Each structure stands twice: as C-alpha cells, then as structure tokens.
Amino acid sequence: MQYRKDRYGNDISMLGYGCMRFTKKGAGIDFEKAQSEILAAISMGVNYFDTAYLYPGSEQCLGRILDENNVRDQVKIATKLPQYMVKKPEQIESFFQEELKRLRTDHIDYYLMHMLTDVESWENLKKNGIEDWIRQKKAQGAVRQVGFSFHGNTEMFLKILEDYDWDFCQIQYNYMDENIQAGRKGLQAAAAKGIPVIIMEPLRGGKLVNLLPKEAKELIAHNEKKRSPAEWALRWLWEQPEVTCVLSGMNSMEMLEENVRIASEVQAGEFDEADRRMIAGIKAAIEKTTKVGCTGCGYCMPCPKGVDIPAIFRCYNEMYTEGKSAGRFEFAQVVGMRKDSAFADQCVQCGKCEQHCPQHLEIRKHLKEADAALRPWPYKVGIKVARSFILKGK
C-alpha cells in the first residue's frame, strides 16, 4: 500500500474503505463477512475508513469490528454530521455523541459536514454554532480534523472551500465527472490550498464497470495493457497527484485485492498519451448513449431564474447511461434538495443560455424534455415531501 499525506503530515492510505456498501444479510449487514473484509484491508495497509450517520448500520458495524478486534488505533475513522437534519444548535452535539457511541470510540479522526450542496447549507450550520462547536471539539481532542463532503456545482464548491479553514474535503470525481460537481477545477483549487482531497464514487457506484456500453467494453478488452474497467478508472484518479485517497465500497475479497494491488503500483503522472487516448475513447463511447450533448462547461450559467442547467442535463443523461432510477436519484440529491430551488420549470424561455452555449444546444427545448423525464408526478411529490422535511427551518 502507498500513502499520501494529510494536511498535518499524517499518512493516509491511497485506497480508502467506503463503508456504505457492506453486504446485506436479511434486514441488516452481514457482520461476519464485513469483519473478514475489513480485517483483511487493515492487514493490507488500508487505514482510512469512511462511514456516515445515515448509512444504515454502518457506524455500528465498523465500531464493533474495530473494538472487538482491538484495531481502533491502527485506523483513521471518517464519519459525517448529518447537517441537513440540524435545525437547532444542540442537535450537533446530540448527533456527534450518538456517533461516538455507535463507533465505540472517544474521538473521530476525520469529521465531515455531510453532503453540502450550496453555501446556504453551510451558512445554516454556522447559524447553529458549528464553528464554536468545532473549536471546542478540536481542543478536547474529540475531533482531530474537520472537512466536508460535497454534491453541487463547481462555483458552490469554491465558495465553501474559501469560507472556512478546512482540513480536508471529499468530492465525487471520476473520468466522467471531470468537469461537473467540484470537478478538476475544484480538486486543483483544494490542492493549491494544501487541503487533501478524498474521492468518492470513483466508479460511479460501480456503473463504470457494470454498465459500460458495448463499444467501451470492447476498447478495454482489446487494449494491450489488459486492465480491467475498474483499474482504468482508479489509475486515472491516482495518477493525479492532487488526489489524496480514493474510497471504494469493497464488498468482496477479489475487489479488495485488486484495488490494493493497483494502489501499491500506481505512480503520479504515469499516464502516457496512449492511456489518455484510451480514457477519451471510453468516455466517447459512453457519451454516445447520452441524450443531451452538454459538456458541463457552465457557459450557460448563471440562469437569471436560478435553473441549474448543467446539473439537470447531467442527471437526464444518467437516466440513459446508468438507469432511470440512478439519474432521478442524482437529480433529487443534487438539484432537488437545494434551499434555493433550481428546477427546469422555473425557465421563462428568455434564451440567454442558448446565446452562450458552445455546443449550440436547444437548451430550452431540452430542459422541458429533461424535467418531464426526471420528475414524473410520483417523483415531484417525493421531492416536495423530502424538501419540506430536510429544508424545514433553513
């Protein structure tokens, strides 16, 4: 296993263990299987384990494994404050104490504000006293480092990044998301500030392995380097020196062993022109299945009515590259849960976006199509109910 440094010079394994996708058994987690896989990962040098308050049973499972096998001191625990559930200051401490109890520990190594999507979500935490709370917990040693996980656009990421003295951050990033969400621009901005970047969804939840179109699979199969789809995606990430740690939701020994091997071999800057052409070919094959040729460049923004055009088109495309439910879930998360709504039906047909689009897309037409596909009436109702619960009081 190779390691990269956090902000204070501590080693973080380049491969992190994402604990959201433990194998299920009945209504819960297959504890024995998860335990064998986690202990194997630790023995192979993985030291960063990522969980969250809202991952069902995850914190409890991880805490029990680390405690019963006396390996807590060998690893770094990263977990997350469910900021979208914080309506009053005392809830922050309540959630944190519950997490300590679940994890059977007296401190959290890396504590994240979970799923910030815009500046308003961070401002709500500040309004509820998060900055004083962080100072207190750091002084007590109960929280060692503080960061945030992010799902939103690049502009919002950069604003949040600049608004606080963060120790680290976590972003969704892979070769298909290079120019959306925080994107390469966000990755490099964080690295320029000396802030380590943890990568989530390196394989888009396995979709860059299991849902590749036929043309992409054939490109990979015939490439002389004989790398698997997962290896191409992981090497693309790790060859970037700005990437500190890549999380993988490993739930098999085969997956663990392959990922550890890659993390032990890969070198920053190792890609040559042939490798870059290969990734470009895979991306092109995937993009052929997309509905709208939006590159996520953002030239159409800002919309005077607040519509997030790139995010809507990305989710619309995901419905056809990764499955309808995947695209709709991403839409609900990235667009639907914002305090300031960004839905396509806010469009007033002014056409300013189309004047600036380098792809010359019929944006107004596509927005109507995308909204109809992403928000059929059951989803409209579901998003409305979720917004009333999550955004209440913000």
Residue pairs with C-beta under 8 A, 6 or more apart in sequence:
1 13
1 14
1 15
1 44
1 45
1 46
1 260
1 263
1 264
2 13
2 14
2 263
2 264
2 266
3 11
3 12
3 13
3 14
3 45
3 47
4 11
4 12
4 14
4 196
4 243
4 244
4 245
5 11
5 12
5 196
5 244
6 12
6 145
6 167
6 168
6 196
6 244
7 145
7 167
7 168
7 194
7 195
7 196
8 145
8 167
10 76
11 47
12 47
12 48
12 76
12 196
12 244
12 245
13 45
13 46
13 47
13 48
13 245
13 263
14 238
14 244
14 245
14 246
14 263
14 266
15 46
15 245
15 246
15 248
15 259
15 260
15 262
15 263
16 46
16 48
16 49
16 50
16 78
16 198
16 245
16 246
16 247
16 248
17 38
17 41
17 46
17 48
17 49
17 50
17 247
17 248
17 250
18 50
18 200
18 247
18 248
18 249
18 250
19 49
19 50
19 51
19 55
19 58
19 61
19 62
19 249
20 50
20 51
20 52
20 55
20 58
20 249
21 249
21 250
21 251
22 29
22 30
22 33
22 34
22 57
22 58
22 61
22 251
23 29
23 30
23 33
23 34
23 251
24 30
25 31
25 33
28 57
29 57
29 58
29 61
31 61
31 64
31 65
33 251
34 61
34 65
34 251
35 65
35 69
36 253
37 250
37 251
37 252
37 253
37 256
38 49
38 62
38 65
38 66
39 65
39 69
39 71
40 253
40 256
41 250
41 256
41 260
42 71
42 74
42 75
44 256
44 257
44 260
45 260
45 264
46 75
46 260
47 74
47 75
47 76
48 75
48 76
48 78
48 110
48 198
48 245
48 247
49 62
49 75
49 76
49 77
49 78
50 78
50 79
50 170
50 198
50 200
50 247
51 58
51 59
51 62
51 77
51 78
51 79
51 80
51 103
52 58
52 59
52 79
52 80
52 82
52 112
52 114
53 59
53 79
53 80
53 81
53 82
53 95
53 98
53 99
53 114
54 82
54 114
59 79
59 99
59 102
59 103
60 102
60 103
62 77
62 103
63 102
63 103
63 104
63 105
64 104
65 71
66 72
66 75
66 77
66 103
66 104
66 105
67 104
67 105
72 104
72 105
76 109
76 110
77 103
77 105
77 108
77 109
77 110
78 108
78 109
78 110
78 111
78 112
78 198
79 99
79 103
79 108
79 110
79 111
79 112
80 111
80 112
80 113
80 114
80 115
80 149
81 92
81 95
81 96
81 111
81 112
81 113
81 114
82 95
82 114
83 113
83 114
83 115
83 116
83 121
83 124
83 125
84 114
84 115
84 121
84 337
84 390
84 391
85 91
85 95
85 390
86 92
86 95
86 124
86 125
86 128
87 128
87 392
87 393
88 128
89 128
89 129
89 133
91 128
92 125
92 128
92 129
92 130
92 133
93 133
96 108
96 111
96 137
96 142
99 108
100 106
100 107
100 108
100 142
106 142
107 141
107 142
107 143
107 144
108 142
108 143
108 144
109 144
109 145
110 144
110 145
110 147
110 167
110 168
111 137
111 143
111 144
111 145
111 146
111 147
112 146
112 147
112 148
112 149
112 170
113 122
113 125
113 130
113 146
113 147
113 148
113 149
114 148
114 149
115 121
115 149
115 150
115 151
115 333
116 122
116 148
116 149
116 150
116 151
116 152
116 160
117 150
117 151
117 152
117 156
117 333
117 334
117 337
117 338
118 152
118 156
118 338
118 339
118 340
119 156
119 159
119 160
119 163
120 338
120 339
120 340
120 394
121 339
121 394
122 148
122 160
122 163
122 164
124 339
124 394
131 164
134 143
134 146
137 143
138 144
138 146
145 167
145 168
146 166
146 167
147 166
147 167
147 168
147 169
147 170
147 195
147 198
148 160
148 166
148 169
148 170
149 169
149 170
149 171
149 200
150 156
150 157
150 160
150 169
150 170
150 171
150 172
150 181
150 182
150 186
151 172
151 181
151 333
151 334
152 181
152 182
152 334
152 338
153 180
153 181
153 298
153 308
153 310
153 311
154 180
154 181
154 182
154 183
154 185
154 186
154 298
155 298
155 301
157 171
157 181
157 182
157 186
157 189
158 185
158 186
158 189
161 169
161 186
161 189
161 190
161 193
161 195
166 195
167 195
167 196
168 195
168 196
168 197
168 198
168 244
169 182
169 190
169 195
169 196
169 197
169 198
170 197
170 198
170 199
170 200
170 247
171 181
171 182
171 186
171 187
171 197
171 198
171 199
171 200
172 181
172 182
172 199
172 200
172 201
173 181
173 182
173 183
173 184
173 187
173 197
173 199
173 200
173 201
173 202
173 237
173 243
174 199
174 201
174 202
174 203
174 204
174 208
174 233
174 236
174 237
175 208
175 233
175 236
175 279
175 282
175 283
176 204
176 208
176 283
176 286
177 183
177 201
177 204
178 184
179 185
179 295
179 296
179 297
180 296
180 310
180 311
180 314
181 334
182 190
183 296
187 197
187 240
187 242
187 243
188 242
190 196
190 197
190 242
191 197
191 241
191 242
196 244
196 245
197 242
197 243
197 244
198 244
198 245
198 246
198 247
199 237
199 243
199 245
199 246
199 247
200 247
202 233
202 234
202 237
202 246
202 247
202 248
203 209
203 229
203 230
203 233
203 234
203 248
204 322
205 249
205 326
206 249
207 321
207 322
207 326
208 229
208 230
208 233
209 228
209 229
209 230
209 233
211 321
211 322
211 323
212 220
212 229
212 282
212 285
212 286
213 285
213 286
213 288
213 289
213 321
215 285
215 288
216 229
216 281
216 282
216 285
216 286
217 229
219 278
219 281
219 282
219 285
220 227
220 228
220 229
220 232
220 282
223 278
227 235
228 258
230 255
230 258
230 259
231 258
231 262
232 278
232 279
232 282
234 246
234 248
234 259
234 262
234 263
234 266
235 262
235 266
235 270
235 271
235 275
236 271
236 279
237 243
237 246
238 246
238 262
238 263
238 266
238 268
239 266
239 267
239 268
239 269
239 270
239 271
240 268
241 268
241 269
246 263
248 255
248 259
250 256
250 259
271 279
286 321
287 293
289 320
289 321
290 317
290 320
290 321
291 316
291 317
291 319
291 320
291 366
291 369
291 370
292 313
292 316
292 317
292 361
292 366
292 370
293 359
293 361
294 309
294 310
294 313
294 314
294 317
294 359
294 361
295 358
295 359
296 310
296 313
296 314
297 310
297 358
298 310
299 356
299 357
299 358
300 309
300 310
300 353
300 354
300 356
300 357
300 363
301 308
301 309
301 310
301 353
303 309
303 346
303 347
303 352
303 353
304 348
304 350
304 352
305 346
305 347
305 348
305 350
306 340
306 341
306 342
306 346
307 342
307 343
307 344
307 346
307 347
307 367
308 334
308 335
308 338
308 342
309 353
309 363
309 367
311 331
311 334
311 335
311 342
312 331
312 335
312 342
312 344
312 367
312 370
312 371
312 374
313 366
313 370
314 330
315 327
315 328
315 330
315 331
315 334
315 335
315 370
315 374
316 327
316 331
316 366
316 369
316 370
316 373
316 374
317 327
318 326
318 327
318 330
319 326
319 327
319 328
319 373
319 374
320 327
324 373
327 373
327 374
328 374
328 375
328 379
331 374
331 375
332 379
332 382
332 383
332 386
335 342
335 343
336 343
336 383
336 386
336 387
337 386
337 387
337 390
337 391
339 391
339 394
343 371
343 375
344 367
344 368
344 370
344 371
344 374
345 371
347 364
347 367
347 368
349 364
351 364
353 363
353 364
354 360
354 361
354 362
354 363
354 364
357 363
375 383
